[in-house]
Amino acid sequence: MSHKPRAFRIETPVGDGGAPEPLRAQGGVDVTETADPFAIDAAVAAVAEGAPRRRRGFDWLSLFLSAAGGLILMALLLAVENFVWRLLQDNPPLGYVALGLAALAAIGLVGFLLREAISVMRAARIEKLAARVAAARLSDDLAEGRRLARDLVALYARRPETARGRARLENIDADLVDARARLAIAERELLATPDAEARAAVAAAASRVALVTTISPRALVDVLFVLTASVALVRRVSEIYGGRPGLLGFARVARHVLSHLTVTGGIAIGEGFAQQVLGAGVAARLSAKLGEGVINGMLTARVGLSAIAVCRPMGFDALPAPTLSDVAGSLVKSVARA
């Protein structure tokens, strides 16, 4: 028996407890609201990207370090000035040589400071770009999506491997009114090659650490090599995504990588980590050093994955995010074979 179609309004009545009640339409059909399946992912992403922190009081330690550093720098400059002046009076030829060396040192210091300032500003630009992309994906703001696409094109304007992607982005139909789709096109066209390079760099570093720590005779050598390889890997990943960090810029990136490891380490370890640990256990039965090497390789891979998440100018959406299995899936076999 057929029924005629009926129209009804969907409202959200609220009961005494403030929770939404099931919606009842005519004909005995209940319409129940369900939770947004993306709410948990958004919350995790907000925590990973860094929620706004509560403002603390005055930082006395920073004041002390800044003032002490200024005093030490003034004392060094005064000592150099007195030394050069005294040398000019006692031995003019050597005094002029010392004056030239001091001038060269000053030029080098200014160049170093300029490079570090540019490095820090570039790292801050990439961080701000990633935050803007995340906000634009949630709000679906078309104007912001267009601006972000132009900013991404400008970020990779000097990289020849992105020329085809940049040309495609410039020829996107103006009638495309979906900001998320526009950002997805930008991600696929501009970041596919850097993602592949970053994955290869992480996999190579993990294999190298696993192999070296397996054959090294001293635990101290293992620790030093893992630290050195991790620092080099973070710097390499940052360079792949356009960071080019200097000393201060690298310190900023490394701090964010450590924060990301702290926040997301427990979440990201789940997929693929159990298989690797089981493999390391089997390897440890064959050789204790082999098991240690595999574990060190996996830890290096985790550092590399966190560096990718921090240094990438936009979060993964159109392209799949790399997992531990992708970059360290065959450590046991490769190290044992080597």
ABEGO torsion letter per residue (X at the ends): XBBBBBBBBBBBBBBAAGBBBBBBBBGGBBBBBBBBAAAAAAAAAAAAAGBBBBBBBBBAAAAAAAAAAAAAAAAAAAAAAAAAAAAAAABAAAAAAAAAAAAAAAAAAAAAAAAAAAAAAAAAAAAAAAAAAAAAAAAGBAAAAAAAAAAAAAAAAABAAAAAAAAAAAABBAABABAAAAAAAAAAAAAAAAAAAAAAAAAAAAAAAAAAAAABABAAAAAAAAAAAAAAAAAAAAAAAGAGBBAAAAAAAAAAAAAAAAAAAAAAAABGAAAAAAAAAAAAAABAAAAAAAAAAAAAAAAAAAAAAAABABBBAABBBBBAAAAAAAAAAAAAAX
